Amino acid sequence: MTLALSRAVELTPRLLDNAPAICRAGLLDVRLAASAAEIAAAQALRYEIFYDEMGAQPTAAMARLRRDFDQIDAFCDHLLVIDHADPLRPRVVGTYRLLRQDVAQQHGGFYSAGEYDLAPLLAQSSPDRQLLELGRSCVAPEWRTSATISLLWRGIAAYLQQHNIGHLFGCASLHGADPKLHAAELSYLYHHHLAPPELRATVLPPNGVDMNALPAASIDVRAAARALPPLVKAYLRVGAMVGDGGFVDHQFNTVDVFVVMPVDRITSRYAERFGAAND
């Protein structure tokens, strides 16, 4: 699997001359994709993680190309972490898909709108404090380190500053499409991290499930928090809150939760880290 992954995400060095890196740490840097080949490399990495590793079900076209893609990719920005260990064969080892509100409005709306009613959140936005949807986050297995994750966050931080973002949001996933297996985690999130009504997206039928499966008093809070995926834990650490209801995504073999992060509520520790994006 490692060899296949390496082939899938390699780039030619000359492609990376199209856009400067946002930040560099050792042999890694983070940047926005500036070519179709870079986006294709991100899609190939997504395929390896979501379909080969996590058990999602590809369409025939995805399986043939070994790339995860949809119609939204064409107008999103794609944040990439590049490994330059071999200068002749740089590789995409991490990615995030970024969709700003002004762009989404021109192209049919946000991806999350297919799973959640975003009306309360949309009502809080304004031209100078727009929304940013995060999605399709993944990192290759060998690069799942604090250095890689930090670079992704620094890239997001630079993007926030450039586009005057008021709220970040997106869907984070619990692996496995049976909500009963996630009852403790979903209930913990509902009782301890539910967003206020003005920011609370609500899951849409028919794939929505109630997150309030267990009474608060019956939950082992520490165990439930530990069981959350690393990405969800990272969001909670920067002040994230969740929407109401989980969404069962059979294609991706997940139960999704809606996550919203007001930029002005990010903890000082992470705000300082974000501020280092332009150092």
N, C-alpha and C positions, 0 to 999 in steps of 0.2 A: 504493500500500500504506500509506503514512503516513496518508492521510485515513481509510482504513478502520480502521486501528489506533486513531486518535484517537476515532472514533465509538464503537468497541467498548468503550473503557475509561473513558469519561467518567462522572462522578458528579455528583449535585447536592450543593452545599456543605452543605445541612442534614443530609444523611446522616452527615457526618463529626462532627457534634456528639454522636453516640452513644458515642464512646470517645475518650479523650485520646491525643495522639501520645506515643510512647515517647521519641523524640528528633527533633530538627529540624536541618537543615543548609541554610541559604539558603532556597530555595523548595521544598525537598523535606522530607518527614517520613516516619517509619516508624511503623506502628501495626498492631494486630490488627483484622481485619475484625469489624464489629459488626452487620452486616445482610446479608440475602440479596442485596441489590443490590451490595454490595461484593464478596461472594464471586463473584457472576456476572461482575463486571468483571475479577476475577483470572482466572476461567475463560476469558473472552474474550481476555485477553492471552496466556494459555497457548495458546489455539488459534492465534492469529496466529504465535507463535513456533514451536510444535511442528509444526503442520500446514502452514501457509502457507510458513514459512521453512525448516524442517528436513525436510519431506517425510514426516511421519508420515501414517498412513492413518486418517481419522476414520470413525466409525460414521455411519449415515444420520442418526441423531438429532443427533450432534455437528455434522455438516455443515449441517443445517437451522438449528440455533441458533447456529452459529459459536462454540461454546464447548467446551472440553475439560473433561470431567467424568466422575466415576465414583461408585460407591456410598460410597467412603471420604470424599469431600468433606464430606458432611453432618455428620460428627462430628470433623473436624480443625479446628485453628485455622489461620487464613490470615494470614500476615504480608504487609503491603502497604507499598510505597513510593508515596507520593502526591506528584504535582507540582502545586504551587499557583500556577504562573506566571499562569494565568487564574483569579482567585478565584471566578468564576462557573461555571467548568468544570474543576474539579480532575480529575486523571486518575491512574489506577493505572498505574505504569510499571515496577514490579518486584513480584515475589511469591515466597513460599516457603510450602510446606504443612508443617505441624507436627503430628505425631501422638505423643502421650505414651503410655507403656506402660499406665498405668492406664485410659486411654480405649480403647486398642486391645484390651485384654483383655475389654472389655465389648461389643465390636463385631466379633468374628471374627478379630482379630489384625492384624499389620502388613502393609502392602502388599508389602514386600520378601520376606515369607515365601512369596510366590508364585514367587520366583526363587531364593531361597537358604534353606538350612537354618540357622536362627538359634539352634539349641539351645545352642551354647557361650556365646553372648552373653547369652541369656536366663538362663543359670545364674549369670552374674556380677551380675545385677541384684538389687535389694532395694527394699522400700517407700520407703526414704529415699534411694536412689540409683538412680532408675529410668532407663529408656531413653527417648530421644527420636528419632523417625524424621524425617529431613528429606527432602522430595521436591518435585517439580514446580517447581523453581527456574527462573525466567526473568526477563529484563529486556528492555524494548523497545529496539530498536537505537540510537536517539538518546540513550539514557540509560545506555549501557554504559560507565560511568565509575567511577573509584575512589570518588567521593562516594556513588553509588547503592549500590555493593557494600558500602561501609563502613556505610551505614545498615542494610542487611539484616543484617550481622553484629552490629551493635549491638542490633537487635531480637532476634536470637537470644540474645545475651548476657543481656539482661534476662529473657528467658523461662527460661534456664537457672537463673538465680538464684531466680526465683519458684517453680520447680517442683522444685528439688533434683535436677537431672539428673546422672547419673554418666557416661553415654556418649551421644554423638550417633552416628547411623549413617544410611545410606541408600544408594541406588544412583546412581552418577554415570555419565554416558553418553559414549561415543565415537561420533561421528557416522558413520553408515554401518554396515549390518548384516553386512558381510563381515569375519569375524574375521581373515582373512589380511592384510587391509589395515592391521590394527592390531597385527600380530605383534610389532613392536619395542616399542611402548608397553606392551602387555600383559605382555611378557616383562620389561621394565624394572620395572614395578610388582611383578611376582612376585618378582624377585630382590632388589629393594632396599626394598620397602615392605610385604612380607607380614606380616599380623598374627600374633601368637603363637597357639598352639593354643587357648588359653582364650578368645580373642576372634575366632577365625577362622570366619566363616560360609563354607559350602561351596555352590557352585552346584548347582542341582537339574537333573536330566534332564527333558525331552529336549533343551532348548535350551542346555545348558551346553557351554562349550568350555574346553579347557586353556589357561591363561595362559602356561604354561612352554613356549612354542613355539620359543624360541631359547635356546641356551646363554648364560650370563652373559658369557662372554669375547667373544662375537661381537657384542654390543650396543654401539652408539655411544651411550653413556649421555647425553651432552649433547644429541644430536639427538633421542633418544627422549623425554627430559624436556621439551624445547622443543615437541615435537609434541602433548603432552597438552593437552586442553581447559583453558581458563582456570579453570573451576570445580574440576577435579581438582587443578590446581596450587595453587589457594587452599586446598583441603583439606589437601594435603601440607604446606603452609607452617604450618598450625596443628597439626601432629603426627599427621595421619591415617595409617592403615594400611589395607591392602586385604584382602579375603577371597580365597578360593581358587576361581578359575574366572571366566570371563566369561559373561554371559547374552545370547544373541542375541534382541533384541526386534524382530520384524519389523514390528509395528504402528508403532513409533516410529522405525524405521530406525536402530537403534543397537545397539552392543554395550555392555552395562552392566557396571560393576565395583562390587563391594560396598566401601563405605568406612566405617570405624569410627574415631571420635575420642574417646578417653578425655578427659574434661574436665580432669582433673588433670595431663594431659600437654601441654596447650596451652602453646606457648612463651610466655615472659614478655612478649615484644613484643606478642603478640596478647592475652594476658591483660590487659595494661594497656589495650589498645584496648577490650576487652570491658568493663572496669571503667568506662570512660567512658560506658557506656550510661545510667547514672543521673545524669549530671552535669546 
